[in-house]
């Protein structure tokens, strides 16, 4: 298990009047370069390290995801007591628009 930091990326569309309007958003993992200059996802072994990296960024712009060894991903809810998580279902797409996305809030004690 490890933790990853993701940034919200806004999606835009032409508004027909020469401008753009926000049509949605999606989450993208923070990527860094390793010593061989190969891009890779930034990971942390412990939640406190991921939280220290995130710091006091703008709410809603950054999130921490717990990734298990078997591929399950859970969003760690920063404002919840006991680091509650939101489990992301396997059929979830990367858009945060709600279509087909199941979310289930659980506390860590219920996960293990």
Backbone bond lengths (Angstrom), bond angles and torsions (degrees), N, CA, C in turn:
res aa  C-N    CA-C-N  psi(-1)  N-CA   C-N-CA  omega(-1)  CA-C   N-CA-C  phi
1 X - - - 1.453 - - 1.526 108.35 -
2 X 1.323 114.76 143.29 1.455 120.55 175.18 1.535 108.93 -149.75
3 X 1.325 115.71 174.60 1.458 121.83 -179.60 1.526 109.19 -119.09
4 X 1.321 116.00 144.00 1.454 122.48 177.35 1.525 108.57 -126.78
5 X 1.320 116.05 154.78 1.462 122.26 176.08 1.519 107.19 -108.46
6 X 1.322 116.26 133.07 1.463 121.50 178.64 1.521 110.33 -121.50
7 X 1.335 115.66 146.60 1.465 122.92 177.05 1.517 109.50 -110.37
8 X 1.323 116.15 141.45 1.464 120.68 176.76 1.528 109.12 -79.66
9 X 1.320 115.67 127.66 1.460 121.67 176.66 1.521 107.90 -112.20
10 X 1.326 116.24 125.08 1.465 120.61 -179.56 1.521 110.24 -80.01
11 X 1.323 116.77 145.36 1.459 123.71 177.25 1.527 107.82 -106.66
12 X 1.335 116.55 135.91 1.457 121.30 -175.34 1.523 111.18 -120.35
13 X 1.335 114.31 158.18 1.456 121.88 177.45 1.531 107.75 -143.71
14 X 1.312 116.90 149.13 1.464 121.88 177.27 1.524 108.61 -63.19
15 X 1.323 116.24 130.32 1.465 119.37 -178.58 1.523 113.18 -87.76
16 X 1.349 118.11 1.09 1.459 121.46 178.49 1.511 113.94 84.81
17 X 1.327 117.87 -7.82 1.462 121.39 -179.71 1.525 110.76 -118.84
18 X 1.312 116.32 25.09 1.461 120.51 178.47 1.520 114.32 86.34
19 X 1.302 117.04 6.94 1.460 120.22 -179.92 1.519 111.15 -124.06
20 X 1.295 115.10 -171.27 1.460 121.59 178.34 1.516 109.75 -122.74
21 X 1.323 115.20 152.09 1.462 119.88 173.35 1.521 107.99 -131.53
22 X 1.306 115.20 149.04 1.465 120.96 179.53 1.518 108.20 -76.37
23 X 1.324 116.68 127.92 1.464 121.12 -178.70 1.527 112.49 -110.35
24 X 1.290 117.14 -8.50 1.463 120.67 -179.83 1.505 110.33 166.07
25 X 1.313 115.09 -164.59 1.455 119.73 178.57 1.519 109.34 -154.62
26 X 1.327 115.03 164.38 1.455 121.27 175.82 1.522 107.79 -146.39
27 X 1.309 115.95 158.41 1.464 121.40 -178.56 1.510 109.50 -101.80
28 X 1.342 115.96 135.22 1.462 122.10 178.53 1.529 108.86 -125.90
29 X 1.327 117.59 134.85 1.466 119.29 178.28 1.525 111.23 -68.19
30 X 1.334 116.25 146.81 1.456 121.43 174.57 1.525 107.38 -70.09
31 X 1.312 116.14 131.10 1.475 120.91 -179.72 1.524 109.04 -114.58
32 X 1.320 115.55 144.34 1.461 123.20 177.26 1.524 107.96 -131.47
33 X 1.318 116.60 167.80 1.455 121.21 176.03 1.521 109.81 -99.71
34 X 1.339 116.66 135.07 1.461 119.39 175.37 1.528 108.39 -82.27
35 X 1.337 117.35 -175.78 1.471 120.90 -175.13 1.530 113.16 -63.84
36 X 1.341 116.99 -20.34 1.468 121.30 177.87 1.525 111.86 -95.44
37 X 1.324 116.98 14.84 1.468 126.01 -178.41 1.536 113.13 58.54
38 X 1.310 115.85 33.40 1.464 121.49 175.47 1.534 107.36 -98.70
39 X 1.347 117.68 125.00 1.469 118.57 179.40 1.523 111.18 -67.62
40 X 1.342 115.30 138.62 1.460 121.16 178.56 1.521 109.15 -148.44
41 X 1.328 115.48 159.15 1.458 121.30 179.80 1.529 108.59 -70.50
42 X 1.329 116.02 133.88 1.460 121.93 176.87 1.523 108.48 -72.47
43 X 1.332 117.75 123.49 1.459 121.64 -178.61 1.523 110.33 -126.11
44 X 1.335 115.39 156.50 1.457 123.24 177.60 1.521 108.28 -132.15
45 X 1.326 116.97 142.55 1.465 121.40 179.43 1.522 112.81 -78.51
46 X 1.333 117.05 -28.99 1.465 120.46 -177.93 1.526 110.26 -127.09
47 X 1.320 116.03 149.24 1.456 122.40 -177.98 1.523 111.50 -60.43
48 X 1.318 118.19 -40.11 1.464 120.66 -177.24 1.527 111.92 -61.58
49 X 1.332 118.02 -33.47 1.462 120.97 177.54 1.531 110.54 -68.74
50 X 1.324 117.26 -41.89 1.469 120.71 177.20 1.521 110.47 -64.01
51 X 1.329 116.76 -41.01 1.465 120.82 178.93 1.521 110.92 -64.96
52 X 1.334 117.39 -38.54 1.465 120.80 178.36 1.526 110.08 -65.80
53 X 1.320 117.74 -38.48 1.462 121.64 178.72 1.530 110.59 -65.14
54 X 1.320 116.32 -43.92 1.465 121.16 -178.99 1.517 110.55 -67.53
55 X 1.335 117.02 -41.21 1.461 121.04 179.39 1.508 112.00 62.30
56 X 1.300 116.12 -135.90 1.466 122.31 -177.14 1.527 110.98 -108.50
57 X 1.329 118.05 45.60 1.459 121.10 178.67 1.523 110.90 -63.70
58 X 1.313 115.61 169.44 1.455 120.90 -178.77 1.521 110.48 -59.47
59 X 1.336 118.32 129.65 1.466 120.80 177.53 1.521 110.88 -58.88
60 X 1.316 116.33 136.02 1.448 121.36 178.58 1.519 114.24 87.19
61 X 1.340 117.91 -10.37 1.461 121.06 -179.60 1.527 111.70 -96.83
62 X 1.318 117.01 -21.66 1.465 122.61 -177.32 1.520 108.17 -135.90
63 X 1.330 116.29 141.84 1.466 119.46 174.81 1.526 109.10 -142.08
64 X 1.328 115.09 159.26 1.464 121.81 177.20 1.517 107.79 -108.61
65 X 1.333 115.68 134.89 1.462 122.25 -179.30 1.519 108.89 -119.10
66 X 1.332 116.39 130.90 1.469 122.09 173.79 1.521 107.05 -90.56
67 X 1.331 116.60 121.31 1.471 121.90 179.97 1.526 108.52 -111.25
68 X 1.328 116.23 123.57 1.461 120.36 -179.77 1.523 110.20 -88.93
69 X 1.321 116.16 165.83 1.462 121.48 -179.45 1.524 112.54 -63.68
70 X 1.343 117.41 -25.96 1.467 119.66 -179.65 1.538 112.80 -93.09
71 X 1.340 117.19 12.73 1.458 120.86 172.58 1.517 116.16 94.39
72 X 1.331 118.91 -3.67 1.468 120.02 178.06 1.521 109.31 -72.92
73 X 1.338 115.60 144.74 1.457 121.28 -179.70 1.520 108.60 -126.23
74 X 1.332 115.34 135.61 1.461 121.83 -179.03 1.520 108.77 -134.51
75 X 1.331 116.27 130.96 1.458 120.82 177.23 1.516 108.46 -81.12
76 X 1.324 116.43 128.14 1.455 121.88 176.48 1.521 107.11 -84.44
77 X 1.318 116.57 117.87 1.464 121.59 -178.99 1.517 109.26 -80.84
78 X 1.329 116.86 113.36 1.460 122.21 -174.34 1.524 113.02 -65.32
79 X 1.312 118.46 -36.15 1.450 120.54 -174.35 1.518 114.97 -88.08
80 X 1.316 118.61 3.49 1.453 120.84 -175.74 1.520 111.19 -99.54
81 X 1.309 115.59 147.42 1.460 120.64 177.64 1.529 109.81 -65.05
82 X 1.300 117.03 147.21 1.469 123.80 177.10 1.525 113.26 60.43
83 X 1.338 117.03 25.57 1.468 120.96 178.05 1.523 112.80 51.67
84 X 1.316 116.87 52.46 1.462 120.71 176.25 1.517 109.28 -56.68
85 X 1.298 116.09 153.35 1.460 120.16 -178.98 1.513 110.11 -123.23
86 X 1.327 115.80 157.44 1.455 122.01 172.45 1.517 105.61 -110.38
87 X 1.328 116.06 115.22 1.465 120.24 -179.63 1.521 108.71 -77.52
88 X 1.334 116.07 130.22 1.452 121.80 179.17 1.515 108.07 -96.32
89 X 1.313 116.69 128.17 1.462 119.98 -177.63 1.515 110.85 -73.95
90 X 1.327 115.88 159.14 1.460 121.74 -178.23 1.519 111.96 -65.03
91 X 1.343 118.12 -25.38 1.459 119.88 -178.29 1.521 112.92 -89.93
92 X 1.319 117.01 10.89 1.456 120.80 -177.98 1.520 110.83 -73.32
93 X 1.323 115.99 135.35 1.455 119.25 172.11 1.524 107.84 -91.05
94 X 1.328 116.95 176.21 1.461 119.30 -174.74 1.519 112.74 -81.21
95 X 1.320 118.65 -9.01 1.461 120.84 179.44 1.517 110.00 -81.03
96 X 1.318 115.10 146.66 1.449 120.96 -176.86 1.526 110.21 -101.06
97 X 1.314 117.96 29.37 1.450 121.26 -176.18 1.514 114.23 -87.28
98 X 1.315 118.81 -5.98 1.444 121.06 175.92 1.510 114.82 94.44
99 X 1.315 119.47 -14.33 1.453 120.72 -178.05 1.514 112.16 -68.79
100 X 1.315 117.42 110.91 1.452 121.58 176.99 1.510 114.62 75.75
101 X 1.310 118.27 11.77 1.460 120.80 -177.93 1.512 109.26 -99.96
102 X 1.324 116.00 123.23 1.460 120.63 174.79 1.506 108.10 -100.24
103 X 1.314 116.65 133.24 1.450 120.25 176.98 1.506 108.69 -128.72
104 X 1.296 115.30 141.84 1.449 120.77 -176.84 1.521 107.68 -141.05
105 X 1.325 117.32 114.83 1.461 120.67 -178.36 1.517 108.79 -83.34
106 X 1.320 115.31 129.60 1.452 121.86 178.63 1.515 108.89 -137.65
107 X 1.317 116.36 158.44 1.456 121.43 174.45 1.514 108.27 -97.48
108 X 1.336 117.76 150.12 1.459 120.64 -175.34 1.518 114.68 -51.43
109 X 1.310 118.62 -35.72 1.461 120.86 179.43 1.510 112.36 -61.11
110 X 1.339 117.02 -28.39 1.470 121.23 -179.20 1.530 111.47 -81.64
111 X 1.339 116.60 -15.69 1.456 119.70 -176.61 1.519 112.97 -85.50
112 X 1.289 118.11 -26.26 1.461 120.73 -171.53 1.462 110.98 -105.31
